[in-house]
Amino acid sequence: MSTVLKEFTNEDVQVQIEEKAACRIEMHVSVSTNMLKEARKKAAKIVAKEITLPGFRRGKAPEEMVLKKYPAQVEKQLHKTLADLAYEAAQKLANLPLLNNNAQIHFDLKNMRADGASLLFSFEVEPKLPTIDCSAFQETPIKRPEVSDREIEEAIRQMRFFYAKWTSVTDRPIQDGDYIMINLDTIDNGTPTPVFNQIRFEVSKSRMAHWMNKLVEGAKAGDVLEGVSEPDEDATEEDKKEFSPKNVRITLIKVELAELPNIDDDFAQKVGAPNVETMRTSLSNHLNFQAEEKVVNEKREQVNAFLLEKYPVDLPRSLIETEKKHRISQLARDPQFQKEWESLSQEERKSLDNKVEKEATDAVRLFYLSRQLVQDKNILVSHQEVQHEAVAMIQANGHRNVDIDKLSKEIYALAFSKVLLLKAQDHILKKA
């Protein structure tokens, strides 16, 4: 489908603009006899600079002689010269917003006659963006995660495992209170697919899925067990409906006992606190911060869903492809992903590709919508904010010392996009 948007005419060109999908424009241009003559003259001059004729310095041979001696070279150059003149004249009339300074402009010389020529130009332009109605956003209440003594005690328990003393169990079957290191595969038509490798579980009905607890009970290290995953008996009806049973294979790598350190000031000092009381207070503060952050992040996701659903903006294909390639390259750097990719079927790979493409499309759309909102509402985005976000992104990848002067343009671009989206989200949430 295409739509004729506008037509323009002057003494040199007639221009017809068609809007295609994915922000692509087709510009049909008919040029006059005079423009064709001008293009031919310029083409001859360009060819003259590349050849040598007896009796003339390079570039000084008469146009008629160049046309006579080198018609093929002039004709070849004429196509490009004519395209340059026609595009420049057409753009002066149409003034179409190219996608960026590096936008590719394709042209096709449809025909060329003695009295003129017709050309077709194709290129991407900036998306057409709507005015965002912030009042249309309806926030769904979010329950803040509870932080009680129980959550604090569980956090302390997990910390104790970092300093646990592990003892292998080889002389008896598995029993409650043991810790098992396992590999878990799903088995589809006899073909195993890894779910996870070398993950530790506590053998306990309260900390392990009931089906797994039953399966490993009485087994020993080195055993390979097969069974079917199923929901716990006390799971909600909704969870039971959503649960998809799988044929599974568990490889018991080893069985261990854990001796956890006592909760005393010595332990507190190991984790960076002077005493147990301060450790508990710090943990409480940290867990409450995480709870608040979770609520804020879920609200931001609500804003994203609102923008994507209400404003399905058409986007340039090249931007989606660039974002998709970036995301795939990020995944490819992960050795675990590479290993998982090798085990995927063609159908699973296609599904993953579609997932990455959707994520890339959503990211590009959110960038444009947030940028439009920030511009419409005159919301300030300072260089300092973008720089701070860029540094935070580098540090999140494990680099503590960041040289600001060496931050790449790519990092700045990613940081700018993130700050734009955060500003837009905050504005919409504030107006909700």
C-alpha positions, 0 to 999 in steps of 0.5 A: 500500500502507498499513498500519494502525499504531495506533488510539486512542480517548477521549471526544472522538475515535476515531483510526486511523493509516495509514502510507503510502509516503514517510513520509506518514501518514493520520490518520482521526479521528471526533469526538464530538457534544460536540466538534462542538458546541464547534467550532460555538460557536467558529466562531460566536464567530469569525464574530461578531468579523467582523460587526456586528449592530444593538444589539450591539458587534462580537463580542458578538452572541449565538451563536444570532443569528449562527447564524441570520443568517450560517449560510454563514459559520459553516459555512465557519468550522466546517470549519477550527475542527473540523479544528483541534480534531480534529487537536489532540485526535488528536495528543495521543493519537497523538503523531506526530513531524511532519517539521518545524515547517513541515510541511504538514497537509492535511485533508478533512472526509469527513462531518458529522452531527448526532451527530459528524463524520469527518475525514482528515488527511495529513502527513509525519513523520520517517523511521524510522531503523535502528541502523547496524551499523558492523562490517558495513562491509567496506573494499576496499583502495585503491591509493595513487597513486604519486608519483615523479620522473616525476609531479613532472616532469609537474607542473612541465611543466604549470606551465611552460605557464602561462608559455609563449610561443605562436606561431600556425602557418599556413604548413604542415600539423599535425605532431608537437609542435604544439598544436591548439585544437579543438571536438569534436562527436559526430554522431548521425543528422547532428545534432552534439552538443558534447562540448567547445569550445576545448580545447588538445591536444598533437599526440603519440601519447603525449598524444593518442588515437591515432584523433585523432592520425591524424585531424588529421595533415596538416590545417591550421587552419580544417579541419573533420574527421570520423571515428570515435573508437576505443580505442587499440591498446595499450588493455586488453581491458577498456577496449576492451569498455567503449569506445563508438565515436562518429562525431565532428567536429573543428573545428581553430580554430588551430595553435600552437607553444609555447616553454616557460620553462627550469626555473631559479630564475627560473621557481621564483620565478614559481610561489612558490618561492625556488629549483628545489630548494624548488619540487620539494620543495613539489610532492612534498609537494603531490602526496603530500597529493593522493594521500593525500586521494584514498585517503581520499575513495575510502574515504569513497565506500565508506562512502556506498555501504555505507550506501545499499545496506544501509539503504534508508530511506523518505524524505519526498517534500518533502525530496527535492524541496527538495534536487533544486530546490537542485541544479538551481538550482546547475546553472542558475547555470553558463552552460556548463550552460545552453548544454549543456542547450539542446542536449540532447534530451528523452530526455537531459533526462529522463535528467539529471533522473533523475540529479539526483533520485537524487543528491538522494535519496542526499544526503537519505538519507545525512544522516539515516543519518549523523545517526542514527549520530552521535546513537547513538554520542554523537559530538560535533559542535561549533558551531566545526566547523560554522562552520569548514566553512561558511567553507571552503565560501564560500572554495571558491567564490572568496570569500577574506574571509568575514564569519562574522556574515553566513553564511546559515542555508542555508550553516550547514545545508549545512555541518552536513550535511557535518560530520555525514557526515564524522563518521559516515564517520570512525567507520565507517572507524575501526571497520572 
